[in-house]
Amino acid sequence: MRTLITGASGFIGGVLCRKLLSEGRDVVALVRRAGSEPEGTRGVLCELSDGPGLVAALQSERPDCVVHLAAEIASQRSESKIREVNIEGTERLLEACLALAGSDPAAGPRVVFSSTVVTGDAHGALLTEDAPLPVQTPYGRSKQEGERLVLESGLPAVIIRPSHVYGPGGWYANELIPRLRQPGRFAVIGRGENLWDVVHVEDVADALLLATGAAPPGSTYHVVDDEPITFYDFMAQTAAALGVGAPRRIPRSLARLVAGANAVDAVVRSARSSNAKIKRELGWTPRFATAREGIADAVAGLQVG
């Protein structure tokens, strides 16, 4: 099976590519910079803003499956940039898939869309796939709109909604770890008692891998570990694994001035998410059932000294 991945050089993309290659898949990485594709994949240079380029790339590669990971993240302050990439970019990619399908969208490539449960504050409620998510942020709205576009395209599509994804890379390695290791204690926004539904990047990649083959078209799945954790405890456990002091706390109002309202809203949301459906239907089981296990692995993987 030939699988084309957008965002292949990103945090989740690199892990997914490794897993696909280990199964003998032919993996095509859609990249913005030549040479940035993961080892073992075949790089195709194209931007999501380039509609004709996307059509040409899919016509040339003719993938059986397209995994759409590329996106602007929640901390992006520009709403127009979020919309341009997460909505308009998704729309162009779908148009390219439909062009490949011809007159029958159902005959087109399977599309696996990486969405999110991190769309707004659920005030600690349990989030399941059969109820609407609380949508309050530009990022959350963009992902929900992306889901709508994907499911209404007529293509055989599956939605994967990870929660806060951590591991030895991405925001966890590039933003959180350096801040925790700086002189002075890391600051948690507010009291940090809000519930965080987290998931290790390896488990997200496993869910995406299952979605490329076994998931029924039209399905949506939440991908989280087995046990929610408070935001403060997640940060404190990471600090302990690093051997640095426990975090302090700062008011939300101050954090909004420094980081922006959208980034803060994503952090202070409180929610639990159910992984029952993906376990039941696809046989997915998290390798890291709790953050306690996953944090130890993530920090060890960083090889911090």
Sequence and secondary structure as in RCSB ss.txt:
>XXXX:A:sequence
MRTLITGASGFIGGVLCRKLLSEGRDVVALVRRAGSEPEGTRGVLCELSDGPGLVAALQSERPDCVVHLAAEIAS
QRSESKIREVNIEGTERLLEACLALAGSDPAAGPRVVFSSTVVTGDAHGALLTEDAPLPVQTPYGRSKQEGERLV
LESGLPAVIIRPSHVYGPGGWYANELIPRLRQPGRFAVIGRGENLWDVVHVEDVADALLLATGAAPPGSTYHVVD
DEPITFYDFMAQTAAALGVGAPRRIPRSLARLVAGANAVDAVVRSARSSNAKIKRELGWTPRFATAREGIADAVA
GLQVG
>XXXX:A:secstr
 EEEEETTTSHHHHHHHHHHHHTT EEEEEESSTT S TTSEEEE  TT HHHHHHHHHHH  SEEEE     TT
   HHHHIIIIIIIHHHHHHHHHHHHTT GGGS EEEEE  S SS  TT EE TTS     SHHHHHHHHHHHHH
HHT S EEEEEE EEESSSHHIIIIIHHHHHSSS  EEETT  SEE EEEHHHHHHHHHHHTTTS TT EEEE  
SS EEHHHHHHHHHHHHT    EEE HHHHHHHH HHHHHHHH   EE  HHHHHHH    SS SHHHHHHHHHH
HHT  
